[in-house]
Amino acid sequence: MAKRKRSNRDGSGAKLHPIKDYRSEQYTPYIFEVETGILETWTIEPDLRDGDVRDTLRQLMQSMKRSGELPPEVTTEGGKRTEAINLLEWRILEGLRFGFEKHGPLNVEAIIGILSVINHSVGTWNRGMRGQEYLTYIRDFLGGMGVEVREITEEEAESLLIEIPDEIETEADPPRRKKFLGLI
């Protein structure tokens, strides 16, 4: 017996909605900016793992699905979050915002699509929650494109005329100051 195509009550056939390809040339610059932010985080926090990246991407996507907008800043609610994960979330959001400045804003649906593509890539390259295969892949891939990510010294920051915020300038915690310098 042949199956029938379902139709709507008005007799018209079911409508198909095309699925956007967020891997297309239109979205590639945003993916590049986000993955550069992820690589910068790994440079500062070498203990970062692929599982941390996946968890952070998923949390951001869930947050945007609930609220319908890009989070204004890093959130630490809903459980224990390590400093590395907060830094990672912040760098992902900054990568998106930098992409918006250079290439124009996107709607939340597109942002979630981009983060989904990156999340899928993490799953493709990763061999376990504690691995760093995805992080190694983006380091090598972006490095092959000429992207160099490294921490800079305080002297290099000063020579670039980068202003260090007062709360970090006067802070007695040198590791936090070093992390700030590495973010630039």
Contact map, one row per residue, 1 for C-alpha under 8 A:
1110000000000000000000000000000000000000000000000000000000000000000000000000000000000000000000000000000000000000000000000000000000000000000000000000000000000000000000000000000000000000
1111000000000000000000000000000000000000000000000000000000000000000000000000000000000000000000000000000000000000000000000000000000000000000000000000000000000000000000000000000000000000
1111100000000000000000000000000000000000000000000000000000000000000000000000000000000000000000000000000000000000000000000000000000000000000000000000000000000000000000000000000000000000
0111110000000000000000000000000000000000000000000000000000000000000000000000000000000000000000000000000000000000000000000000000000000000000000000000000000000000000000000000000000000000
0011111000001100000000000000000000000000000000000000000000000000000000000000000000000000000000000000000000000000000000000000000000000000000000000000000000000000000000000000000000000000
0001111100001100000000000000000000000000000000000000000000000000000000000000000000000000000000000000000000000000000000000000000000000000000000000000000000000000000000000000000000000000
0000111111111100000000000000000000000000000000000000000000000000000000000000000000000000000000000000000000000000000000000000000000000000000000000000000000000000000000000000000000000000
0000011111111100000000000000000000000000000000000000000000000000000000000000000000000000000000000000000000000000000000000000000000000000000000000000000000000000000000000000000000000000
0000001111110000000000000000000000000000000000000000000000000000000000000000000000000000000000000000000000000000000000000000000000000000000000000000000000000000000000000000000000000000
0000001111110000000000000000000000000000000000000000000000000000000000000000000000000000000000000000000000000000000000000000000000000000000000000000000000000000000000000000000000000000
0000001111111000000000000000000000000000000000000000000000000000000000000000000000000000000000000000000000000000000000000000000000000000000000000000000000000000000000000000000000000000
0000001111111100000000000000000000000000000000000000000000000000000000000000000000000000000000000000000000000000000000000000000000000000000000000000000000000000000000000000000000000000
0000111100111110000000000000000000000000000000000000000000000000000000000000000000000000000000000000000000000000000000000000000000000000000000000000000000000000000000000000000000000000
0000111100011111000000000000000000000000000000000000000000000000000000000000000000000000000000000000000000000000000000000000000000000000000000000000000000000000000000000000000000000000
0000000000001111100000000000000000000000000000000000000000000000000000000000000000000000000000000000000000000000000000000000000000000000000000000000000000000000000000000000000000000000
0000000000000111110000000000000000000000000000000000000000000000000000000000000000000000000000000000000000000000000000000000000000000000000000000000000000000000000000000000000000000000
0000000000000011111000000000000000000000000000000000000000000000000000000000000000000000000000000000000000000000000000000000000000000000000000000000000000000000000000000000000000000000
0000000000000001111100000000000000000000000000000000000000000000000000000000000000000000000000000000000000000000000000000000000000000000000000000000000000000000000000000000000000000000
0000000000000000111110000000000000000000000000000000000000000000000000000000000000000000000000000000000000000000000000000000000000000000000000000000000000000000000000000000000000000000
0000000000000000011111000000000000000000000000000000000000000000000000000000000000000000000000000000000000000000000000000000000000000000000000000000000000000000000000000000000000000000
0000000000000000001111110000000000000000000000000000000000000000000000000000000000000000000000000000000000000000000000000000000000000000000000000000000000000000000000000000000000000000
0000000000000000000111110111000000000000000000000000000000000000000000000000000000000000000000000000000000000100110010000000000000000000000000000000000000000000000000000000000000000000
0000000000000000000011111011000000000000000000000000000000000000000000000000000000000000000000000000000000000000010010000000000000000000000000000000000000000000000000000000000000000000
0000000000000000000011111111000000000000000000000000000000000000000000000000000000000000000000000000000000000000000000000000000000000000000000000000000000000000000000000000000000000000
0000000000000000000000111111100000000000000000000000000000000000000000000000000000000000000000000000000000000000000000000000000000000000000000000000000000000000000000000000000000000000
0000000000000000000001011111100000000000000000000000000000000000000000000000000000000000000000000000000000000000000000000000000000000000000000000000000000000000000000000000000000000000
0000000000000000000001111111111000000000000000000000000000000000000000000000000000000000000000000000000000000000010000000000000000000000000000000000000000000000000000000000000000000000
0000000000000000000001111111111100000000000000000000000000000000000000000000000000000000000000000000000000000000000000000000000000000000000000000000000000000000000000000000000000000000
0000000000000000000000001111111110000000000000000000000000000000000000000000000000000000000000000010001000000000000000000000000000000000000000000000000000000000000000000000000000000000
0000000000000000000000000011111111000000000000000000000000000000000000000000000000000000000000110011000000000000010000000000000000000000000000000000000000000000000000000000000000000000
0000000000000000000000000011111111100000000000000000000000000000000000000000000000000000000000000000000000000000011001000000000000000000000000000000000000000000000000000000000000000000
0000000000000000000000000001111111110000000000000000000000000000000000000000000000000000000000000000000000000000000000000000000000000000000000000000000000000000000000000000000000000000
0000000000000000000000000000111111111000000000000000000000000000000000000000000000000000000000110110000000000000000000000000000000000000000000000000000000000000000000000000000000000000
0000000000000000000000000000011111111100000000000000000000000000000000000000000000000000001111110000000000000000000000000000000000000000000000000000000000000000000000000000000000000000
0000000000000000000000000000001111111110000000000000000000000000000000000000000000000000000100100000000000000000000001000000000000000000010000000000000000000000000000000000000000000000
0000000000000000000000000000000111111111000000000000000000000000000000000000000000000000000000100000000000000000000000000000000000000000000001000000000000000000000000000000000000000000
0000000000000000000000000000000011111111100000000000000000000000000000000000000000000001001101100000000000000000000000000000000000000000000000000000000000000000000000000000000000000000
0000000000000000000000000000000001111111110000000000100000000000000000000000000000000001001100000000000000000000000000000000000000000010000000000000000000000000000000000000000000000000
0000000000000000000000000000000000111111111000000000000000000000000000000000000000000000000000000000000000000000000000000000000000000010011000000000100000000000000000000000000000000000
0000000000000000000000000000000000011111111100000000000000000000000000000000000000000000001000000000000000000000000000000000000000000000000000000000110000000000000000000000000000000110
0000000000000000000000000000000000001111111110010000000000000000000000000000000000010011001000000000000000000000000000000000000000000000000000000000000000000000000000000000000000000010
0000000000000000000000000000000000000111111111110000000000000000000000000000000000000000000000000000000000000000000000000000000000000010000000000000000000000000000000000000000000000000
0000000000000000000000000000000000000011111111000000000000000000000000000000000000000000000000000000000000000000000000000000000000000000000000000000111000000000000000000000000000000000
0000000000000000000000000000000000000001111111000000000000000000000000000000000000000000000000000000000000000000000000000000000000000000000000000000001000000000000000000000000000100110
0000000000000000000000000000000000000000111111110000000000000000000000000000000000010000000000000000000000000000000000000000000000000000000000000000000000000000000000000000000000000000
0000000000000000000000000000000000000000011111110000000000000000000000000000000000000000000000000000000000000000000000000000000000000000000000000000000000000000000000000000000000000000
0000000000000000000000000000000000000000010011111000000000000000000000000000000000000000000000000000000000000000000000000000000000000000000000000000000000000000000000000000000000000000
0000000000000000000000000000000000000000110011111101100000000000000000000000000000010000000000000000000000000000000000000000000000010000000000000000000000000000000000000000000000000000
0000000000000000000000000000000000000000000000111111100000000000000000000000000000000000000000000000000000000000000000000000000011110010000000000000000000000000000000000000000000000000
0000000000000000000000000000000000000000000000011111110000000000000000000000000000000000000000000000000000000000000000000100010111111110000000000000000000000000000000000000000000000000
0000000000000000000000000000000000000000000000001111111000000000000000000000000000000000000000000000000000000000000000000000000111100000000000000000000000000000000000000000000000000000
0000000000000000000000000000000000000000000000011111111100000000000000000000000000001000000000000000000000000000000000000000000010000000000000000000000000000000000000000000000000000000
0000000000000000000000000000000000000100000000011111111110000000000000000000000000001001000000000000000000000000000000100100000000000000000000000000000000000000000000000000000000000000
0000000000000000000000000000000000000000000000000111111111000000000000000000000000000000000000000000000000000000000000100110000000000000000000000000000000000000000000000000000000000000
0000000000000000000000000000000000000000000000000011111111100000000000000000000000000000000000000000000000000000000000000000000000000000000000000000000000000000000000000000000000000000
0000000000000000000000000000000000000000000000000001111111110000000000000000000000001001100000000000000000000000000000000000000000000000000000000000000000000000000000000000000000000000
0000000000000000000000000000000000000000000000000000111111111000000000000000000000000000100000000000000000000000001100100000000000000000000000000000000000000000000000000000000000000000
0000000000000000000000000000000000000000000000000000011111111100000000000000000000000000000000000000000000000000000000100000000000000000000000000000000000000000000000000000000000000000
0000000000000000000000000000000000000000000000000000001111111110000000000000000000000000000000000000000000000000000000000000000000000000000000000000000000000000000000000000000000000000
0000000000000000000000000000000000000000000000000000000111111111000000100000000000000000100000000000000000000000000000000000000000000000000000000000000000000000000000000000000000000000
0000000000000000000000000000000000000000000000000000000011111111100000000000000000000000000000000000000000000001001100000000000000000000000000000000000000000000000000000000000000000000
0000000000000000000000000000000000000000000000000000000001111111110000000000000000000000000000000000000000000000000000000000000000000000000000000000000000000000000000000000000000000000
0000000000000000000000000000000000000000000000000000000000111111111100100000000000000000000000000000000000000000000000000000000000000000000000000000000000000000000000000000000000000000
0000000000000000000000000000000000000000000000000000000000011111111111100000000000000000000000000000000000010001000000000000000000000000000000000000000000000000000000000000000000000000
0000000000000000000000000000000000000000000000000000000000001111111110000000000000000000000000000000000000000001000000000000000000000000000000000000000000000000000000000000000000000000
0000000000000000000000000000000000000000000000000000000000000111111100000000000000000000000000000000000000000000000000000000000000000000000000000000000000000000000000000000000000000000
0000000000000000000000000000000000000000000000000000000000000011111111000000000000000000000000000000000000000000000000000000000000000000000000000000000000000000000000000000000000000000
0000000000000000000000000000000000000000000000000000000000000011111111000000000000000000000000000000000000010000000000000000000000000000000000000000000000000000000000000000000000000000
0000000000000000000000000000000000000000000000000000000000000001101111100000000000000000000000000000000000010000000000000000000000000000000000000000000000000000000000000000000000000000
0000000000000000000000000000000000000000000000000000000000000001001111110000000000000000000000000000000000010000000000000000000000000000000000000000000000000000000000000000000000000000
0000000000000000000000000000000000000000000000000000000000010011000011111100000000000000000010000000000000000000000000000000000000000000000000000000000000000000000000000000000000000000
0000000000000000000000000000000000000000000000000000000000000000000001111100000000000000000000000000000000000000000000000000000000000000000000000000000000000000000000000000000000000000
0000000000000000000000000000000000000000000000000000000000000000000000111110000000000000010010000000000000000000000000000000000000000000000000000000000000000000000000000000000000000000
0000000000000000000000000000000000000000000000000000000000000000000000111111000000000100110000000000000000000000000000000000000000000000000000000000000000000000000000000000000000000000
0000000000000000000000000000000000000000000000000000000000000000000000001111100000000100000000000000000000000000000000000000000000000000000000000000000000000000000000000000000000000000
0000000000000000000000000000000000000000000000000000000000000000000000000111111110000100000000000000000000000000000000000000000000000000000000000000000000000000000000000000000000000000
0000000000000000000000000000000000000000000000000000000000000000000000000011111100000000000000000000000000000000000000000000000000000000000000000000000000000000000000000000000000000000
0000000000000000000000000000000000000000000000000000000000000000000000000001111100000000000000000000000000000000000000000000000000000000000000000000000000000000000000000000000000000000
0000000000000000000000000000000000000000000000000000000000000000000000000001111110000000000000000000000000000000000000000000000000000000000000000000000000000000000000000000000000000000
0000000000000000000000000000000000000000000000000000000000000000000000000001111111000000000000000000000000000000000000000000000000000000000000000000000000000000000000000000000000000000
0000000000000000000000000000000000000000000000000000000000000000000000000001001111101100000000000000000000000000000000000000000000000000000000000000000000000000000000000000000000000000
0000000000000000000000000000000000000000000000000000000000000000000000000000000111111100000000000000000000000000000000000000000000000000000000000000000000000000000000000000000000000000
0000000000000000000000000000000000000000000000000000000000000000000000000000000011111110000000000000000000000000000000000000000000000000000000000000000000000000000000000000000000000000
0000000000000000000000000000000000000000100010010000000000000000000000000000000001111111000000000000000000000000000000000000000000000000000000000000000000000000000000000000000000000000
0000000000000000000000000000000000000000000000000001100100000000000000000000000011111111100000000000000000000000000000000000000000000000000000000000000000000000000000000000000000000000
0000000000000000000000000000000000000000000000000000000000000000000000000111000011111111110000000000000000000000000000000000000000000000000000000000000000000000000000000000000000000000
0000000000000000000000000000000000000000100000000000000000000000000000000000000000111111111000000000000000000000000000000000000000000000000000000000000000000000000000000000000000000000
0000000000000000000000000000000000001100100000000000100100000000000000000000000000011111111100000000000000000000000000000000000000000000000000000000000000000000000000000000000000000000
0000000000000000000000000000000000000000000000000000000110010000000000000100000000001111111110000000000000000000000000000000000000000000000000000000000000000000000000000000000000000000
0000000000000000000000000000000000000000000000000000000000000000000000001100000000000111111111000000000000000000000000000000000000000000000000000000000000000000000000000000000000000000
0000000000000000000000000000000001001101100000000000000000000000000000000000000000000011111111100000000000000000000000000000000000000000000000000000000000000000000000000000000000000000
0000000000000000000000000000000001101100000000000000000000000000000000000000000000000001111111110000000000000000000000000000000000000000000000000000000000000000000000000000000000000000
0000000000000000000000000000000001000000000000000000000000000000000000101000000000000000111111111000000000000000000000000000000000000000000000000000000000000000000000000000000000000000
0000000000000000000000000000000001001000000000000000000000000000000000000000000000000000011111111100000000000000000000000000000000000000000000000000000000000000000000000000000000000000
0000000000000000000000000000010011111000000000000000000000000000000000000000000000000000001111111110000000000000000000000000000000000000000000000000000000000000000000000000000000000000
0000000000000000000000000000010011000000000000000000000000000000000000000000000000000000000111111111000000000000000000000000000000000000000000000000000000000000000000000000000000000000
0000000000000000000000000000000000000000000000000000000000000000000000000000000000000000000011111111100000000000000000000000000000000000000000000000000000000000000000000000000000000000
0000000000000000000000000000000010000000000000000000000000000000000000000000000000000000000001111111110000000000000000000000000000000000000000000000000000000000000000000000000000000000
0000000000000000000000000000110010000000000000000000000000000000000000000000000000000000000000111111111110000000000000000000000000000000000000000000000000000000000000000000000000000000
0000000000000000000000000000010000000000000000000000000000000000000000000000000000000000000000011111111111000000000000000000000000000000000000000000000000000000000000000000000000000000
0000000000000000000000000000000000000000000000000000000000000000000000000000000000000000000000001111111110000000000000000000000000000000000000000000000000000000000000000000000000000000
0000000000000000000000000000000000000000000000000000000000000000000000000000000000000000000000000111111100000000000000000000000000000000000000000000000000000000000000000000000000000000
0000000000000000000000000000100000000000000000000000000000000000000000000000000000000000000000000011111110000000000000000000000000000000000000000000000000000000000000000000000000000000
0000000000000000000000000000000000000000000000000000000000000000000000000000000000000000000000000011111111000000000000000000000000000000000000000000000000000000000000000000000000000000
0000000000000000000000000000000000000000000000000000000000000000000000000000000000000000000000000011101111100000000000000000000000000000000000000000000000000000000000000000000000000000
0000000000000000000000000000000000000000000000000000000000000000000000000000000000000000000000000001000111110110000000000000000000000000000000000000000000000000000000000000000000000000
0000000000000000000000000000000000000000000000000000000000000000000000000000000000000000000000000000000011111110000000000000000000000000000000000000000000000000000000000000000000000000
0000000000000000000000000000000000000000000000000000000000000001000111000000000000000000000000000000000001111111000000000000000000000000000000000000000000000000000000000000000000000000
0000000000000000000000000000000000000000000000000000000000000000000000000000000000000000000000000000000000111111100000000000000000000000000000000000000000000000000000000000000000000000
0000000000000000000001000000000000000000000000000000000000000000000000000000000000000000000000000000000001111111110000000000000000000000000000000000000000000000000000000000000000000000
0000000000000000000000000000000000000000000000000000000000000000000000000000000000000000000000000000000001111111111000000000000000000000000000000000000000000000000000000000000000000000
0000000000000000000000000000000000000000000000000000000000001001100000000000000000000000000000000000000000011111111100000000000000000000000000000000000000000000000000000000000000000000
0000000000000000000001000000000000000000000000000000000000000000000000000000000000000000000000000000000000001111111110000000000000000000000000000000000000000000000000000000000000000000
0000000000000000000001100010011000000000000000000000000000000000000000000000000000000000000000000000000000000111111111000000000000000000000000000000000000000000000000000000000000000000
0000000000000000000000000000001000000000000000000000000010001000000000000000000000000000000000000000000000000011111111100000000000000000000000000000000000000000000000000000000000000000
0000000000000000000000000000000000000000000000000000000010001000000000000000000000000000000000000000000000000001111111110000000000000000000000000000000000000000000000000000000000000000
0000000000000000000001100000000000000000000000000000000000000000000000000000000000000000000000000000000000000000111111111000000000000000000000000000000000000000000000000000000000000000
0000000000000000000000000000001000100000000000000000000000000000000000000000000000000000000000000000000000000000011111111100000000000000000000000000000000000000000000000000000000000000
0000000000000000000000000000000000000000000000000000110011000000000000000000000000000000000000000000000000000000001111111110000000000000000000000000000000000000000000000000000000000000
0000000000000000000000000000000000000000000000000000000000000000000000000000000000000000000000000000000000000000000111111111000000000000000000000000000000000000000000000000000000000000
0000000000000000000000000000000000000000000000000000000000000000000000000000000000000000000000000000000000000000000011111111100000000100000000000000000000000000000000000000000000000000
0000000000000000000000000000000000000000000000000100110000000000000000000000000000000000000000000000000000000000000001111111110000000100000000000000000000000000000000000000000000000000
0000000000000000000000000000000000000000000000000000010000000000000000000000000000000000000000000000000000000000000000111111111000000000000000000000000000000000000000000000000000000000
0000000000000000000000000000000000000000000000000000000000000000000000000000000000000000000000000000000000000000000000011111110000000100000000000000000000000000000000000000000000000000
0000000000000000000000000000000000000000000000000000000000000000000000000000000000000000000000000000000000000000000000001111111000001100100000000000000000000000000000000000000000000000
0000000000000000000000000000000000000000000000000100000000000000000000000000000000000000000000000000000000000000000000000111111110111100000000000000000000000000000000000000000000000000
0000000000000000000000000000000000000000000000000000000000000000000000000000000000000000000000000000000000000000000000000010111110101000000000000000000000000000000000000000000000000000
0000000000000000000000000000000000000000000000000110000000000000000000000000000000000000000000000000000000000000000000000000011111100000000000000000000000000000000000000000000000000000
0000000000000000000000000000000000000000000000001111000000000000000000000000000000000000000000000000000000000000000000000000011111100000000000000000000000000000000000000000000000000000
0000000000000000000000000000000000000000000000001110000000000000000000000000000000000000000000000000000000000000000000000000000111110000000000000000000000000000000000000000000000000000
0000000000000000000000000000000000000000000000001110000000000000000000000000000000000000000000000000000000000000000000000000011111111000000000000000000000000000000000000000000000000000
0000000000000000000000000000000000000000000000011100000000000000000000000000000000000000000000000000000000000000000000000000010001111111000000000000000000000000000000000000000000000000
0000000000000000000000000000000000000000000000000100000000000000000000000000000000000000000000000000000000000000000000000000111000111111100000000000000000000000000000000000000000000000
0000000000000000000000000000000000000000000000000100000000000000000000000000000000000000000000000000000000000000000000001101110000011111110000000000000000000000000000000000000000000000
0000000000000000000000000000000000000110010000001100000000000000000000000000000000000000000000000000000000000000000000000000000000011111111000000000000000000000000000000000000000000000
0000000000000000000000000000000000000000000000000000000000000000000000000000000000000000000000000000000000000000000000000000000000011111111100000000000000000000000000000000000000000000
0000000000000000000000000000000000000000000000000000000000000000000000000000000000000000000000000000000000000000000000000000100000001111111110000000000000000000000000000000000000000000
0000000000000000000000000000000000100010000000000000000000000000000000000000000000000000000000000000000000000000000000000000000000000111111111100000000000000000000000000000000000000000
0000000000000000000000000000000000000010000000000000000000000000000000000000000000000000000000000000000000000000000000000000000000000011111111100000000000000000000000000000000000000000
0000000000000000000000000000000000000000000000000000000000000000000000000000000000000000000000000000000000000000000000000000000000000001111111110000000000000000000000000000000000000000
0000000000000000000000000000000000000000000000000000000000000000000000000000000000000000000000000000000000000000000000000000000000000000111111111000000000000000000000000000000000000000
0000000000000000000000000000000000010000000000000000000000000000000000000000000000000000000000000000000000000000000000000000000000000000011111111111000000000000000000000000000000000000
0000000000000000000000000000000000000000000000000000000000000000000000000000000000000000000000000000000000000000000000000000000000000000011111111111000000000000000000000000000000000000
0000000000000000000000000000000000000000000000000000000000000000000000000000000000000000000000000000000000000000000000000000000000000000000111111110000000000000000000000000000000000000
0000000000000000000000000000000000000000000000000000000000000000000000000000000000000000000000000000000000000000000000000000000000000000000011111110000000000000000000000000000000000000
0000000000000000000000000000000000000000000000000000000000000000000000000000000000000000000000000000000000000000000000000000000000000000000001111111000000000000000000000000000000000000
0000000000000000000000000000000000000000000000000000000000000000000000000000000000000000000000000000000000000000000000000000000000000000000001111111100000000000000000000000000000000000
0000000000000000000000000000000000000000000000000000000000000000000000000000000000000000000000000000000000000000000000000000000000000000000001100111110000000000000000000000000000000000
0000000000000000000000000000000000000011001000000000000000000000000000000000000000000000000000000000000000000000000000000000000000000000000000000011111000000000000000000000000000000000
0000000000000000000000000000000000000001001000000000000000000000000000000000000000000000000000000000000000000000000000000000000000000000000000000001111100000000000000000000000000000100
0000000000000000000000000000000000000000001100000000000000000000000000000000000000000000000000000000000000000000000000000000000000000000000000000000111110000000000000000000000000001110
0000000000000000000000000000000000000000000000000000000000000000000000000000000000000000000000000000000000000000000000000000000000000000000000000000011111011000000000000000000000001101
0000000000000000000000000000000000000000000000000000000000000000000000000000000000000000000000000000000000000000000000000000000000000000000000000000001111111000000000000000000001001100
0000000000000000000000000000000000000000000000000000000000000000000000000000000000000000000000000000000000000000000000000000000000000000000000000000000111111100000000000000000001001000
0000000000000000000000000000000000000000000000000000000000000000000000000000000000000000000000000000000000000000000000000000000000000000000000000000000011111110000000000000000000000000
0000000000000000000000000000000000000000000000000000000000000000000000000000000000000000000000000000000000000000000000000000000000000000000000000000000111111111000000000000000000000000
0000000000000000000000000000000000000000000000000000000000000000000000000000000000000000000000000000000000000000000000000000000000000000000000000000000111111111111000000000000000001000
0000000000000000000000000000000000000000000000000000000000000000000000000000000000000000000000000000000000000000000000000000000000000000000000000000000001111111111000000000000000000000
0000000000000000000000000000000000000000000000000000000000000000000000000000000000000000000000000000000000000000000000000000000000000000000000000000000000111111110000000000000000000000
0000000000000000000000000000000000000000000000000000000000000000000000000000000000000000000000000000000000000000000000000000000000000000000000000000000000011111110000000000000000000000
0000000000000000000000000000000000000000000000000000000000000000000000000000000000000000000000000000000000000000000000000000000000000000000000000000000000001111111000000000000000000000
0000000000000000000000000000000000000000000000000000000000000000000000000000000000000000000000000000000000000000000000000000000000000000000000000000000000001111111100000000000000000000
0000000000000000000000000000000000000000000000000000000000000000000000000000000000000000000000000000000000000000000000000000000000000000000000000000000000001100111110000000000000000000
0000000000000000000000000000000000000000000000000000000000000000000000000000000000000000000000000000000000000000000000000000000000000000000000000000000000000000011111011000000000000000
0000000000000000000000000000000000000000000000000000000000000000000000000000000000000000000000000000000000000000000000000000000000000000000000000000000000000000001111111000000000000000
0000000000000000000000000000000000000000000000000000000000000000000000000000000000000000000000000000000000000000000000000000000000000000000000000000000000000000000111111100000000000000
0000000000000000000000000000000000000000000000000000000000000000000000000000000000000000000000000000000000000000000000000000000000000000000000000000000000000000000011111110000000000000
0000000000000000000000000000000000000000000000000000000000000000000000000000000000000000000000000000000000000000000000000000000000000000000000000000000000000000000111111110000110010000
0000000000000000000000000000000000000000000000000000000000000000000000000000000000000000000000000000000000000000000000000000000000000000000000000000000000000000000111111110000010000000
0000000000000000000000000000000000000000000000000000000000000000000000000000000000000000000000000000000000000000000000000000000000000000000000000000000000000000000001111111000000000000
0000000000000000000000000000000000000000000000000000000000000000000000000000000000000000000000000000000000000000000000000000000000000000000000000000000000000000000000111111110010000000
0000000000000000000000000000000000000000000000000000000000000000000000000000000000000000000000000000000000000000000000000000000000000000000000000000000000000000000000000111110000000000
0000000000000000000000000000000000000000000000000000000000000000000000000000000000000000000000000000000000000000000000000000000000000000000000000000000000000000000000000011111110000000
0000000000000000000000000000000000000000000000000000000000000000000000000000000000000000000000000000000000000000000000000000000000000000000000000000000000000000000000000011111111000000
0000000000000000000000000000000000000000000000000000000000000000000000000000000000000000000000000000000000000000000000000000000000000000000000000000000000000000000000000000111111100000
0000000000000000000000000000000000000000000000000000000000000000000000000000000000000000000000000000000000000000000000000000000000000000000000000000000000000000000000010000111111110000
0000000000000000000000000000000000000000000000000000000000000000000000000000000000000000000000000000000000000000000000000000000000000000000000000000000000000000000000011010111111111000
0000000000000000000000000000000000000000000000000000000000000000000000000000000000000000000000000000000000000000000000000000000000000000000000000000000011000000000000000000011111111100
0000000000000000000000000000000000000000000100000000000000000000000000000000000000000000000000000000000000000000000000000000000000000000000000000000000000000000000000000000001111111110
0000000000000000000000000000000000000000000000000000000000000000000000000000000000000000000000000000000000000000000000000000000000000000000000000000000000000000000000010000000111111111
0000000000000000000000000000000000000000000000000000000000000000000000000000000000000000000000000000000000000000000000000000000000000000000000000000001111001000000000000000000011111111
0000000000000000000000000000000000000001000100000000000000000000000000000000000000000000000000000000000000000000000000000000000000000000000000000000011110000000000000000000000001111111
0000000000000000000000000000000000000001100100000000000000000000000000000000000000000000000000000000000000000000000000000000000000000000000000000000001000000000000000000000000000111111
0000000000000000000000000000000000000000000000000000000000000000000000000000000000000000000000000000000000000000000000000000000000000000000000000000000100000000000000000000000000011111
